[in-house]
Amino acid sequence: KRQRARRAENQNTFSSVKLITNEAEVDKLVSDYATARKGDATSKLKEQVHARKKFHEWTYPKSLCTNVTKPKEKKTTPLEHLATVLKGMIAHEKRVGHVPRTQSSCGGADTELRDLAPELLLTNQAHELAAQRAEEMEEARPQDDPELVRRHNAFFGKCFVDADVRSAGTEPGVYQIINIVWRKYGKDSYWCAEALPIELDDQEKPVPFPLSLVDGIASFAEDSVTGMRRSSVEDYWLHEESDETSMLADMERYQALFQVPQPQVPGV
């Protein structure tokens, strides 16, 4: 079920991305943001790569690198790496004649996502859904719920490594918990951690988001968790003791792998 939700979410998220179709456009995008806004260019290039793989679901030869993360041994900047990756993908698409598909041809991603997991739909309806979810949580769990407080103290703002994602080799698999929620899945409800992937800097060190907890409510700088990043939120269960034990192990893996402490979060 989670795999179906993730596929539908990806299709919905990246369906509106207008594909860059030639190298000149890639070079123009990079040059337009070449000075003070390299982060914007990086995000837009990643969006192009993800749209091809996750919405259009195109495949590429194994000899062609399509990873958005720069290999450690590669002596280029992340921006240069992404530009090279995208140019290689475009060249392959021209050779095989890939044709972009429309939203209507993706198997009803919007409908499937709404039916399966409406709280994961992170598009223009995000604010409405966030307000609806906040209302549901207010009814289901008071702010001073000891179980919520306990989970906040143990997990909010913490970083961890998803071994399954990391072992796939396409992403670093490093995440940060940005919220603890009481979420409805069908007729049942569960404690979940909302987590966002965090990027690595040029020294391959993680760059966590600046989070805080104000009166039991998660707070973060809006400009740091928007656009494509906000659309990448993943749910991780924290309902059973085994879920918490697994998450604690993933948090320890993060510290051991990168040799860094967990972020200090105000309010926790």
C-alpha positions in Angstrom: 0.0 0.0 0.0 2.8 2.4 0.8 4.5 1.7 -2.5 1.2 2.5 -4.3 0.9 5.7 -2.3 4.4 6.8 -3.1 4.1 6.1 -6.8 0.8 8.0 -7.0 2.3 10.9 -5.0 5.4 11.0 -7.3 3.2 11.0 -10.4 1.0 13.8 -9.0 4.0 15.9 -7.8 6.0 15.8 -11.0 3.2 15.7 -13.6 3.3 19.5 -14.1 7.0 19.7 -14.6 7.8 21.1 -18.1 10.7 19.0 -19.4 13.9 20.5 -20.7 14.5 18.8 -24.0 17.9 20.1 -25.2 21.4 20.8 -23.8 21.1 24.5 -24.6 18.2 24.8 -22.1 20.3 23.0 -19.5 23.2 25.4 -19.9 20.8 28.4 -19.8 19.2 27.2 -16.6 22.7 26.8 -15.0 23.9 30.2 -16.2 20.8 32.0 -15.0 21.5 30.8 -11.5 25.2 30.6 -11.7 26.0 33.1 -9.0 23.9 33.6 -5.8 21.1 31.1 -6.5 22.9 27.8 -7.2 20.5 26.1 -4.8 17.6 27.0 -7.1 19.4 25.6 -10.1 20.2 22.4 -8.3 16.6 22.0 -7.2 15.3 22.6 -10.8 17.7 20.1 -12.3 16.8 17.5 -9.7 13.1 18.2 -10.5 13.9 17.5 -14.2 15.6 14.2 -13.4 12.8 13.1 -11.0 10.0 14.0 -13.4 11.6 11.7 -16.1 12.0 8.8 -13.7 9.0 9.1 -11.4 6.3 10.6 -13.6 7.1 9.5 -17.1 8.8 6.4 -15.7 11.4 6.3 -18.4 14.3 3.8 -18.2 17.9 4.4 -19.1 20.9 2.1 -19.8 22.9 1.1 -16.7 26.0 2.7 -18.3 24.3 6.1 -18.0 24.4 7.8 -14.6 21.0 9.1 -13.6 21.6 9.6 -9.9 21.0 13.1 -8.5 23.7 12.6 -5.9 27.2 13.2 -7.0 29.5 10.2 -6.4 32.2 10.8 -3.8 35.0 10.1 -6.2 33.7 12.5 -8.8 35.6 15.8 -8.7 32.8 18.1 -9.8 30.3 20.3 -8.0 26.8 19.0 -7.4 25.4 21.5 -9.9 27.9 20.3 -12.6 27.1 16.7 -11.9 23.3 17.3 -12.3 23.8 19.2 -15.5 25.9 16.3 -16.9 23.3 13.8 -15.8 20.4 15.7 -17.3 22.2 16.2 -20.6 23.0 12.4 -20.8 19.3 11.6 -20.2 18.2 14.1 -22.9 20.6 12.6 -25.4 19.3 9.0 -24.7 15.6 10.2 -24.9 16.3 11.6 -28.4 17.9 8.4 -29.5 15.0 6.1 -28.4 12.2 8.6 -29.1 10.7 9.1 -25.7 7.5 11.1 -25.8 6.3 12.9 -22.6 2.9 11.6 -21.4 0.2 13.8 -20.0 -1.4 13.7 -16.5 -4.4 11.9 -17.8 -2.3 9.0 -19.1 -0.6 8.2 -15.8 -3.4 5.9 -14.6 -5.3 8.5 -12.6 -2.6 9.4 -10.2 -4.7 12.2 -8.6 -7.6 9.9 -8.0 -5.5 7.0 -6.8 -3.7 9.3 -4.4 -6.8 10.9 -3.0 -8.4 7.5 -2.5 -5.4 5.9 -1.0 -3.7 8.5 1.1 -5.1 12.0 0.8 -2.7 13.4 3.5 0.2 12.7 1.1 -1.1 14.9 -1.7 1.4 17.8 -1.6 0.4 20.1 -4.5 -1.6 23.3 -4.6 -4.0 21.8 -2.2 -1.3 21.5 0.5 -2.6 24.3 2.7 -6.2 23.0 2.6 -5.1 19.5 3.5 -2.7 20.8 6.2 -5.6 22.7 7.8 -7.9 19.6 7.5 -5.2 17.4 9.0 -4.6 19.8 11.9 -8.3 19.8 12.7 -8.4 16.0 12.7 -5.4 15.8 14.9 -6.9 18.4 17.3 -10.0 16.2 17.6 -8.1 13.0 17.9 -5.2 14.0 20.1 -5.0 17.0 22.5 -1.8 19.0 22.4 -0.7 17.9 25.9 -1.1 14.2 25.1 1.8 12.4 26.9 2.3 10.0 24.0 2.9 12.9 21.6 5.2 14.7 24.1 7.2 11.5 24.6 7.6 11.0 20.8 8.5 14.7 20.3 11.2 14.4 23.0 12.6 11.2 21.5 12.3 11.8 17.8 11.5 15.3 16.6 14.2 17.0 14.6 16.4 13.9 14.7 18.2 12.6 11.6 18.4 9.0 10.5 19.5 6.7 7.6 17.0 4.6 5.7 19.1 1.6 4.9 16.7 0.4 2.2 16.9 3.7 0.3 20.6 4.0 0.7 21.4 0.5 -0.4 19.5 1.2 -3.7 22.3 3.6 -4.6 20.2 6.3 -6.1 19.8 8.6 -3.1 21.8 9.2 0.1 18.9 7.9 2.2 19.4 10.5 4.9 16.3 12.0 6.5 15.2 14.3 9.2 12.0 14.0 11.2 10.1 17.3 10.8 6.8 16.4 12.5 5.1 13.8 14.6 1.5 13.1 13.6 -1.5 11.0 14.5 -2.5 9.9 11.0 -5.5 8.2 9.5 -5.0 5.3 7.1 -8.4 4.2 6.0 -10.4 3.4 9.1 -7.4 3.2 11.4 -5.0 5.8 12.9 -1.4 5.5 13.8 1.5 7.5 15.2 3.8 8.5 12.3 7.0 10.6 11.8 7.0 12.9 8.8 10.5 12.9 7.4 12.3 14.9 4.7 15.4 13.9 2.8 18.3 16.1 3.7 21.2 17.0 1.3 24.9 16.5 1.8 27.4 19.3 1.4 30.6 19.3 -0.7 32.3 17.4 2.2 29.6 14.8 2.1 28.2 15.9 5.5 24.5 16.2 6.1 22.8 19.6 6.2 19.8 19.3 8.6 16.8 21.7 8.5 16.6 24.5 11.1 13.6 23.2 13.2 12.1 24.2 16.5 9.1 23.1 18.6 6.9 25.9 19.8 4.1 24.9 22.3 4.2 21.4 20.9 3.9 22.5 17.3 6.6 21.9 14.7 8.1 25.1 13.3 10.6 25.6 10.5 11.8 28.3 8.1 9.3 28.1 5.2 11.9 28.8 2.5 13.9 25.8 3.7 11.1 23.2 3.3 9.2 24.2 0.1 8.9 23.2 -3.5 10.3 19.8 -4.4 11.7 19.2 -1.0 8.3 19.6 0.7 6.8 17.2 -1.9 9.3 14.6 -0.8 7.9 14.0 2.7 7.8 10.4 3.7 5.8 8.7 6.6 7.6 6.4 9.0 5.6 4.5 11.6 6.2 5.2 15.3 3.2 3.4 16.5 4.5 0.2 18.1 7.6 -0.3 20.3 9.2 -2.2 17.4 8.8 0.9 15.2 10.5 3.1 17.8 13.3 0.6 18.2 13.9 0.5 14.5 13.9 4.3 14.3 16.4 4.6 17.2 18.7 2.1 15.4 18.5 4.2 12.2 19.3 7.4 14.2 22.4 5.6 15.6 23.4 4.6 12.1 23.3 8.3 11.0 25.7 9.3 13.8 28.0 6.4 13.1 28.1 6.9 9.4 28.7 10.7 9.4 30.4 11.1 12.8 28.2 14.0 13.7 25.8 14.6 16.7 22.1 14.8 16.3 20.8 18.4 15.7 19.9 20.5 18.8 16.3 21.5 18.4 14.9 24.4 20.5 11.8 23.4 22.4 12.6 19.7 22.7 
